């Protein structure tokens, strides 16, 4: 399926996580904030590049981005609307909530490197099980910027112990979509008390001989929205990403 | 000489280009703009990452940065003051010009990888000749952002033809300080009509068997200031950089 075809399905109402969709293409997190917070957010991203690698920024009020030939308000499977840091709604179409003063940011997503993991013989459990990736709010704080602060959010993939080095090596080549893991092993060291109960997405089995491996996650901006309570924000529903037209190789380093 | 010692000399009045100073440490370009232009500039940098890799951003009104234990108004060898896009003054101490509404950005500088070039057997002519690096305004336009637009500025180093691949390979490992060259060979293709007359810095000899190699340059923000004429800006004097405490290896990729 091409990114264009996937976006047409999402626009028509399909609400599914996008992991495994459109192999070979870059996926992105969405965060749209009022213009008066745009500098704070771009600075937050600059200071937290592992979790917030900015791929594209739309002009104020614009609903199109250069890496995606579509409408940012309709072409993702689902959206979250925040008012004063509270989740006010989850919707499949954000048009009635969008405002002219919003600046939309697209942030790299680790779904982008999952094809490369599979190609290298590293299994991806949530693709095998057809579920959403598990994501966790950690006890690690991001570097604040202006009025924005909040915890690092991570995604987790269980990796057979002998494949962990390969998982690190492969994902290191994709810094623009979170790159190398931030943590390998003990969830408690990240302040995660129950690995079976993710804060976003769905749990996955961790089998004997597997180690949980944690990557920085583009839900981090939404955790900052929840922690910092700006008046208004729109994000994607976690795991329900913008599927862009950019090739994954465009974000690969040697 | 340590970065701290170098900064003390500059603070005391020494005005020299910093190429070759404090090998092993990261050098940075300075651009300070009024807060109301800060988002436009950070977006300009995001859209032009080869020329404007942001290393650090000081809070509004702050004159300290996290990668440099010193005062941004005094610890560079020289500064340029711009009013409405015109160069109004070049000074060794920017304190009397600094304003409380300025946001200071530090942008990676290619001087940072010159030690690695030398270590790899690639000569650096302006270090040999004790002169400032030659820099040129090109005919290549940056991607605009908000009220900021302008041409790409490049630095040039003549490289023996057989060492060009090594020069590309070595500098590719330092994307945060401009990374790989943007152009190898014909200056005319970049709209440079007289290689002997750089727009900034000083000319260097190009000897038989050498090819001019061009890297994106952190004077690009100042070219955008000249082209876009914001009410006020402060930059470093080209070639007269902020010598930071960050190791060059901190910005190296495998």
Interface residues (C-beta under 8 A of the other chain):
Chain A: X35 X38 X39 X42 X43 X46 X47 X54 X57 X59 X146 X172 X175 X253 X254
Chain B: X35 X38 X39 X42 X43 X46 X47 X54 X57 X59 X146 X172 X175 X253 X254
